[in-house]
Amino acid sequence: MDQELRMHVSQWLAHFGIDTPADGVSTGIMLLGSLLIALIGYLIVKRGVVQAMNLVIMRSKVTWDDIFMRHQVLEKFALLVPTLILSILLPLALVEHPLLSGLVDRLLDVAVVILFVRGVYCALDALNEIADVNLISRRLPIKSFVQLLKLFMFFVAIIISISVLAQQSPVYFLSGLGVATGLVMLVFRDTILGFVAGIQLAANRMVSPGDWIQMDKYGADGAVEEVSLTTVKVRNWDRTLTMIPAYALVSDAFKNWRGMQESGGRRIKRAVNIDIDSIAFLNEEQKQRLGKINLLKEYLARKEAEITEFNANVEDGDMPVNSRNLTNVGTFRAYLLEYMHKHPKVHQEMTLLVRQLAPTTEGLPIEIYIFTNDTRWAIYEDIQADIFDHIYAVLPQFNLRAFQSPTGGDVRSLKTERPL
């Protein structure tokens, strides 16, 4: 095919009165002419075609083509034009020097492969930036796929270049890779593990840029900034950076908070420890006072009716142990449950519990298990603080006390004067 193309070029040159070197034209003139034609072809493509396309890109309303122009993708591919021209003309100019002609021909073929791969690399970088701008990389690990394709093209280009220089079929070199597989796996064990893990992370969408992950083993607790085939870069909340090997995310446990962020609810799970000595039945004065609380009016009316009906058939109902009675801690729990149902920042479509846990040496835990409807960290902390500020403030209204271990002030208040 090359010989036929060169024969057609020779005939075309002869049409303009330019003979091949075999017919007496000096090699130097042919070399100079080849370089001049290649330069003219490059200027035509770059100054004409590429600039015209760039003008069209600048005037277009879409933005993705501007990224291609910024990465100079067309300029990179424009370099292929003079290289292809030289690969055709230079062997004709050096036809009297077959060894040199063959070497130049092979080197130019390799240059074509390298320039083509270089242009594709720039196009892939532009595609990766487009995915970042359009937030596609939040759903798909585009960078990992780009790196995988780059790595594949790199090995293909190496094999093709070696086969061209050695004038052997690429299949010949591919068959030799099996022999070196064992040595490669031994030397590049960590790289191969990271490579395989990176593919698994990308395919299963285990981690994506923008995810909040927590991995205590590596001191990582923050947002994922970059996911590559071998490492995952995490920007911690203290603004430090942690680099985690990709295979560690496959072999070790880590927590990804993406599900929480996508669900629209963030959990609050915290308990208030009640001093058991403050738990008691409600008397009539306390019932009347608590009955003025708007959130308890319906609850107290319903409970009073149930208790009155039950106690009417109880013998010796004036004894508290024989009859049913309202307790301050039970009424407090009912108040908290109604308070959470009415709170504008509590997610009403998710689990909402106010439950009593097993008592401990630190009192009786009343646990609040709810979800906020705003997952932003600062807003979430404000909601949680406001809720528990209110809980601790209303405890005295139910004659309840929060448990607190004795402090130095408590011990000093118990000190008595020494007898004379």
C-alpha positions in Angstrom: 0.0 0.0 0.0 2.9 2.4 0.9 4.7 1.5 -2.3 1.6 2.3 -4.4 1.0 5.6 -2.6 4.6 6.6 -3.1 4.4 5.7 -6.8 1.4 7.9 -7.2 3.3 10.7 -5.4 6.2 10.3 -7.8 4.0 10.5 -10.8 2.3 13.6 -9.4 5.7 15.2 -8.9 6.8 14.2 -12.4 3.7 15.9 -13.7 5.1 19.2 -12.4 8.5 18.5 -13.9 10.1 17.2 -10.6 11.8 13.8 -11.0 12.6 11.4 -8.2 16.2 11.2 -6.9 16.8 8.2 -9.0 16.4 10.4 -12.1 19.0 12.8 -10.9 17.4 15.3 -8.6 19.5 15.8 -5.5 18.4 14.3 -2.2 18.8 17.6 -0.4 16.3 19.3 -2.7 13.8 16.5 -2.1 14.3 16.7 1.6 13.9 20.5 1.6 10.8 20.2 -0.6 9.3 17.5 1.7 9.8 19.7 4.7 8.4 22.7 2.9 5.3 20.8 1.8 4.8 19.5 5.3 5.1 23.0 6.7 2.6 24.4 4.2 0.2 21.6 5.0 0.5 22.2 8.7 -0.1 26.0 8.3 -3.1 25.4 6.1 -4.7 23.1 8.7 -3.8 25.1 11.8 -4.3 28.6 10.4 -7.3 27.7 8.2 -9.2 24.7 9.4 -8.5 24.8 13.2 -8.9 28.6 13.5 -12.2 28.4 11.6 -13.5 25.7 13.8 -12.4 27.6 16.9 -14.3 30.7 15.7 -17.4 28.5 15.4 -16.9 27.1 18.9 -16.5 30.6 20.4 -19.8 31.8 18.8 -21.8 28.7 19.8 -24.1 28.8 22.8 -23.0 25.5 24.3 -20.1 25.4 26.7 -18.7 21.9 26.4 -17.0 22.7 23.1 -15.1 25.5 24.8 -13.5 23.0 27.0 -12.2 21.1 24.0 -10.8 24.4 22.6 -9.1 25.2 26.0 -7.4 21.8 26.0 -6.3 22.4 22.4 -7.6 19.1 21.1 -7.7 20.2 17.5 -4.2 21.7 17.6 -2.9 18.3 18.9 -4.5 16.4 16.0 -3.3 19.1 13.5 0.3 17.9 14.2 -0.6 14.6 12.5 -0.9 16.4 9.1 2.8 17.3 8.6 3.9 14.0 10.1 1.8 12.0 7.6 3.1 14.2 4.8 6.7 13.5 5.8 6.0 9.8 6.2 5.1 9.8 2.5 7.6 12.2 1.0 10.8 11.5 3.0 11.2 7.9 2.0 10.9 9.1 -1.6 13.6 11.6 -1.0 15.9 8.9 0.6 15.2 6.2 -2.0 18.9 6.1 -2.8 19.6 5.3 0.8 17.4 2.3 1.6 18.6 1.7 5.1 18.2 5.3 6.1 14.8 5.5 4.3 13.5 2.4 6.1 14.6 3.8 9.5 13.1 7.2 8.9 9.9 5.6 7.6 9.6 3.5 10.8 10.4 6.5 13.1 7.7 8.6 11.4 5.2 5.8 11.7 5.9 5.7 15.4 5.6 9.5 15.6 2.1 9.2 14.0 1.1 6.7 16.7 2.5 8.9 19.5 0.8 12.1 18.2 -2.5 10.3 17.7 -2.4 8.9 21.3 -1.4 12.4 22.6 -4.5 13.9 20.8 -6.8 11.2 22.2 -5.4 11.9 25.7 -6.3 15.6 25.4 -9.7 14.7 24.2 -10.2 12.4 27.2 -9.0 15.1 29.6 -11.6 17.4 28.0 -14.3 14.8 28.4 -13.4 14.3 32.1 -13.6 18.1 32.7 -17.0 18.2 30.9 -18.2 15.4 33.3 -17.0 17.4 36.3 -18.7 20.6 35.1 -22.0 18.8 34.5 -21.7 16.9 37.8 -21.8 13.6 35.8 -18.8 12.4 37.9 -20.9 12.6 41.0 -22.9 9.7 39.6 -20.2 7.9 37.6 -16.5 7.7 38.3 -15.5 9.2 34.9 -11.9 9.8 35.9 -11.3 6.1 36.7 -12.7 5.1 33.3 -10.6 7.8 31.6 -7.4 6.6 33.3 -8.3 3.0 32.4 -8.7 3.9 28.7 -5.5 5.9 28.8 -3.6 3.0 30.3 -5.0 0.6 27.7 -4.1 3.0 24.8 -0.6 3.4 26.3 0.1 -0.3 26.2 -1.4 -0.6 22.7 0.8 2.3 21.5 3.9 0.7 23.0 3.2 -2.7 21.4 2.4 -1.1 18.0 5.6 1.1 18.2 7.8 -1.8 19.0 6.3 -3.9 16.3 6.8 -1.1 13.8 10.5 -0.6 14.8 11.2 -4.3 14.8 9.1 -4.9 11.7 7.3 -7.7 13.4 3.6 -8.4 13.8 2.0 -7.1 17.0 0.7 -10.6 17.7 4.3 -11.7 18.1 4.9 -9.3 21.0 1.5 -10.0 22.6 2.3 -13.7 22.8 5.5 -12.8 24.7 3.5 -11.0 27.4 2.3 -14.3 28.9 5.9 -15.2 29.9 6.5 -12.0 31.8 3.1 -12.0 33.5 4.4 -13.7 36.7 7.3 -11.3 37.1 5.1 -8.3 36.4 2.6 -9.4 39.1 5.4 -9.9 41.6 7.1 -6.5 41.0 3.9 -4.5 40.6 1.7 -6.2 43.1 0.4 -3.1 44.8 -0.2 -1.3 41.5 -2.2 -4.2 40.2 -4.2 -4.5 43.4 -5.0 -0.8 43.2 -5.8 -1.1 39.5 -8.3 -4.0 40.0 -9.8 -2.3 43.1 -10.2 1.0 41.2 -12.2 -0.8 38.5 -14.4 -2.5 41.1 -15.0 0.9 42.9 -15.9 2.4 39.6 -18.2 -0.4 38.4 -20.1 -0.7 41.7 -20.2 3.1 42.4 -18.9 2.4 45.9 -17.2 5.9 46.1 -17.8 8.9 43.9 -16.4 12.5 44.1 -18.4 14.5 46.5 -19.3 11.6 48.8 -18.7 11.9 52.5 -16.8 8.9 53.7 -15.4 7.9 57.1 -12.5 5.4 57.4 -10.9 5.6 60.9 -8.1 3.2 60.0 -6.6 5.8 57.6 -7.8 8.9 59.5 -10.2 9.8 56.7 -13.4 11.7 57.6 -14.5 14.1 54.9 -15.5 14.6 51.3 -14.0 12.6 48.4 -12.2 15.0 46.0 -10.8 12.5 43.5 -11.2 8.9 42.6 -8.4 7.4 40.5 -7.5 3.8 39.6 -5.0 3.5 42.4 -5.9 6.1 45.1 -8.8 8.0 46.6 -8.2 11.6 47.8 -10.2 12.7 50.8 -10.5 16.3 52.0 -11.0 16.0 55.8 -13.1 18.4 57.7 -10.0 19.9 59.3 -8.9 20.7 55.6 -6.1 18.1 55.6 -5.8 15.6 52.8 -5.8 11.8 53.2 -4.8 9.5 50.4 -6.3 6.1 50.7 -5.2 3.1 48.5 -8.0 2.0 46.3 -7.7 -1.6 47.3 -8.1 -0.6 51.0 -11.7 0.5 50.2 -12.4 -2.9 48.8 -10.7 -5.0 51.5 -11.5 -2.9 54.6 -14.7 -1.4 56.0 -15.6 2.2 55.6 -18.7 4.3 56.0 -20.2 6.2 53.1 -22.7 8.9 54.1 -24.0 9.3 50.5 -27.2 7.4 51.3 -28.0 9.8 54.1 -27.4 12.8 51.9 -29.6 11.4 49.1 -32.4 10.4 51.5 -33.0 13.9 52.7 -32.9 13.0 56.4 -30.1 12.9 59.0 -30.5 10.9 62.2 -30.5 12.2 65.7 -30.0 9.5 68.3 -29.4 10.9 71.7 -30.7 10.2 75.2 -31.6 12.3 78.2 -30.8 10.5 81.5 -33.5 11.1 84.1 -32.7 11.0 87.8 -34.8 8.0 89.0 -35.5 9.6 92.4 -37.5 12.3 90.6 -39.9 9.9 89.0 -43.4 9.9 90.6 -47.1 9.8 90.0 -48.8 13.0 89.0 -51.1 14.6 91.7 -54.2 16.7 90.9 -52.4 20.0 91.0 -49.7 18.8 88.6 -52.4 17.4 86.2 -54.2 20.7 86.1 -50.9 22.6 85.5 -49.8 20.2 82.7 -53.2 20.3 81.2 -52.6 23.8 80.2 -49.8 22.7 77.8 -51.3 22.7 74.3 -49.4 19.6 73.2 -50.7 17.6 76.2 -54.4 18.7 76.3 -55.6 15.9 74.0 -53.3 13.3 75.5 -54.3 14.1 79.1 -58.0 14.1 78.3 -57.8 10.7 76.6 -55.7 9.2 79.4 -57.9 10.6 82.2 -61.0 9.0 80.6 -59.2 5.6 80.2 -57.9 5.7 83.8 -61.2 6.8 85.3 -63.1 4.0 83.5 -60.5 1.4 84.6 -60.3 2.6 88.3 -64.1 2.6 88.6 -64.1 -1.2 88.9 -61.0 -1.5 91.1 -61.4 -2.3 94.8 -59.5 0.0 97.1 -58.7 2.2 94.1 -57.4 4.9 96.4 -54.2 2.9 96.8 -51.9 3.9 93.9 -50.6 0.3 93.6 -54.1 -1.0 92.9 -55.1 1.6 90.3 -53.8 3.1 87.2 -52.2 6.6 87.5 -50.3 9.0 85.3 -46.5 9.3 85.9 -44.5 12.4 85.2 -42.0 10.5 83.2 -44.7 8.9 81.0 -46.4 12.2 80.5 -43.0 13.8 79.7 -42.4 11.1 77.0 -45.8 11.7 75.5 -45.0 15.4 75.4 -41.7 14.8 73.6 -43.4 12.6 71.1 -46.0 15.2 70.2 -43.3 17.9 70.2 -41.3 16.0 67.6 -44.5 15.5 65.5 -45.1 19.2 65.5 -41.4 20.3 65.0 -40.9 21.8 61.5 -37.4 20.5 61.2 -38.1 16.9 62.0 -38.7 14.6 59.0 -42.2 13.2 59.5 -41.8 10.4 56.8 -38.9 8.7 58.6 -38.6 6.8 61.9 -39.7 9.0 64.8 -39.4 7.5 68.3 -39.2 8.7 71.9 -38.4 5.5 73.8 -37.4 4.5 77.3 -34.2 2.4 77.5 -33.0 0.1 80.3 -32.0 2.1 83.4 -28.3 2.3 84.3 -26.3 3.7 87.1 -26.6 7.1 85.4 -30.4 7.1 85.6 -33.3 6.3 83.2 -32.4 7.1 79.5 -35.2 8.6 77.4 -33.9 8.3 73.9 -34.8 10.6 71.0 -34.6 8.7 67.7 -35.6 11.1 64.8 -34.4 12.4 61.5 -33.9 16.0 60.6 -35.2 17.2 57.2 -31.9 19.1 56.5 -28.7 17.1 56.1 -26.3 20.0 56.0 -23.9 19.5 58.9 -24.1 23.0 60.5 -28.0 23.2 60.1 -28.3 19.6 61.5 -26.2 20.5 64.6 -28.3 23.6 65.2 -31.5 21.6 65.0 -30.2 19.0 67.4 -29.0 21.6 69.9 -32.3 23.5 69.8 -34.3 20.3 70.5 -32.2 19.3 73.5 -32.0 22.9 74.8 -35.8 22.7 75.0 -35.9 19.2 76.5 -33.6 20.2 79.4 -35.4 23.4 79.9 -38.9 21.8 80.3 -37.8 19.0 82.6 -38.7 21.0 85.8 -42.2 21.5 84.5 -42.7 17.7 84.9 -40.9 17.7 88.3 -38.1 15.7 86.7 -34.3 16.1 87.1 -31.6 15.2 84.6 -29.0 12.9 86.1 -25.6 14.4 86.8 -22.7 13.0 88.6 -21.6 14.9 91.8 -19.3 17.8 91.1 -16.7 19.5 93.4 -19.4 22.1 94.3 -21.8 19.3 95.4 -19.1 17.8 97.6 -18.2 21.1 99.2 -21.9 21.8 100.0 -22.0 18.7 102.1 -19.0 19.7 104.3 -20.0 20.5 107.9 -18.2 22.5 110.5 -15.8 20.7 112.9 -17.1 20.3 116.4 -15.4 22.4 119.0 
